[in-house]
């Protein structure tokens, strides 16, 4: 199967026959946020993720759906990689407020957490109700439209095969492998190839994709080793509380929060001198989130699965849940993990505004920050910040960044590409500069390779990537046609059936066994006015076909062994099984019936008469004499056979059946004498025909 790069020519071929794969980012194109990738191939349309932009509000936060407004109802499938808002935050709006009629899939854990994550998002959003994309009822209604899929479970929808692999990153995160007409596309979503304290590393697919759509969040950055990162994190936390400050760690309710809670709980257990300093997990979803994590323990790594048999690792000894500020006694040093992670609004934003003016306090940003958010802004160390009410406050607290974000770095991405060896890579989910650096680094890495050529694309939002895949079309012979091994050059005739992107050749009567189709027989019936006699009609039809059969029990005539003609009270009724040949025969029979009806006053047909054998023989001898001349010899009649010789060629004519036992003579008499083309029981008016032929 060959593939070429971008193509600009106009393609008038039907979409299902086109070899062109179209990839179009509606979000996450040269940006981080509102992940949404549209795939189109062979008339099938798939949407990968449906997120919102964390730095925007209302309709501005949505992917660019307006550019594909007319195509939404044509979408076959929507796949959600994980529960983060930038990958699923627009889903309730999309399922409830657009014309989407396809099917939506995500993993079991993702669906369980999706419900609570979006409810929390609605509650903490700091925008007017009329500008909200959706409400609690929309989230609840969307749950009924979401189907779940297990890891490695292959599913087929309208000819699209897909299955998913564990992506690491967060609980339930999935990488989707999609196959359409033999072309395989792997979409990673957000993934991590490094195992952490509770999640396993992303799996390595055992199938090579033709196209890899991969995140580029960290570009060419290299993550520091996990042990060093954890030591630096706990050291910073301890420094802040030792100086009498409050430590704020903005996190999302689920994901990195659980990793950091495990680290802090273990560190506090090992340092008794810190036991008097409280750690709070400030999230209204804390209890619900923990129950979900405990439910899906088997989706985590071996360390957690082994530990659960002894004690539940998510029942923390030194961490308390904090539902709201009303339950918080802000006295003395403390550590608070609060959502959301980028401090756009909610409890983390409220605490930050309360604490940012005190130089003893500190903020630790532990994950990736999107442009346009407060978390990204304070990393640039501004002198002051703007509160949600518009007030300016001086920024005096310490701000540190330690990446616990479970995204791949350059080393992991490069290894992933090297093991998969996809011929085409499409970069998404990365800021323009990071994406450009990653693209350049991957090109440099493989530019001298002789056995691996790679095409890399980094489209912006709305920009189309077109790839052309050409493959041979093959049809499998199945059913009774496949029972016998064909010989070289042998022609096979059957019905060609296309189902999705597979072709099969089979006998018509095998259709019910191999398809959802059934064969049926259509019988045509036509009534024609006819006032003549049956003998007249019999005579005329004999002139047409020469093989009219009389069916005594039905008082009917069968013409061409296909068309049944019955006379009933001045009406001729024609019946036949519909097919192209029989329909042609029926047209001819109809013409003859109409001719017989129109000639009924001018032609008188004699009734059948008993044929005189001797007279018949005399007439036949005289007719043959006129045809072949008087030079024939050895003419005699013996046992109802006329023996004759013409130009040293002997021939025998059966006087009963008129069968001729000589191909040469047979051809001559069959062409010259119509009587020889009739069977014995059809000799209606035989003497008249012979007399006419002689004259």
Secondary structure by P-SEA (a helix, b strand, c coil): cccccccccccccccccccbbbbbbcccccccccbbbbbbcccbbbbcbbbbccccccccccccccccccccccccbbbbcccccccccaaaaaaccccccbbbbbcaaaaaaaaaaaaaaaaacccccccccccaaaaaaaaaabbbbcccbbbbcccccccccccccccbbbbbbbbcccbbbbbbcccccccccccccbbbbccccccccccccccccccccaaaaaaaaaaaaaaaaaabbbbbbbbccccaaaaaaaaaaaaaaaccccccbbbbbcccaaaaaaaaaaaacccccaaaaaaaacccccccccbbbbccccccccccccccccccccccccaaaaaaaaccccccbbbbbccccccccccccccccccccccccbbbbbbcbbbbbbbccccccaaaaaaaaaaacccbbbbccccaaaaaaaaaaaaaaccccccbbbbbbbccccbbbbbbbbbbbbbbbcccccccccccccccbbbbbbcccbbbbbccccccccccbbbbbbbbbbbbbbcccaaaaaaaaaaccccccccccccbbbccccbbbbbcccbbbbbbcccaaaaaaaaaaaaaaaaaaaacccbbbbccccccaaaaaaaaaaaaaaacccccccccccccbbbbccccbbbbbcccccccccaaaaaaaaacccccccccccccaaaaaaaaaac
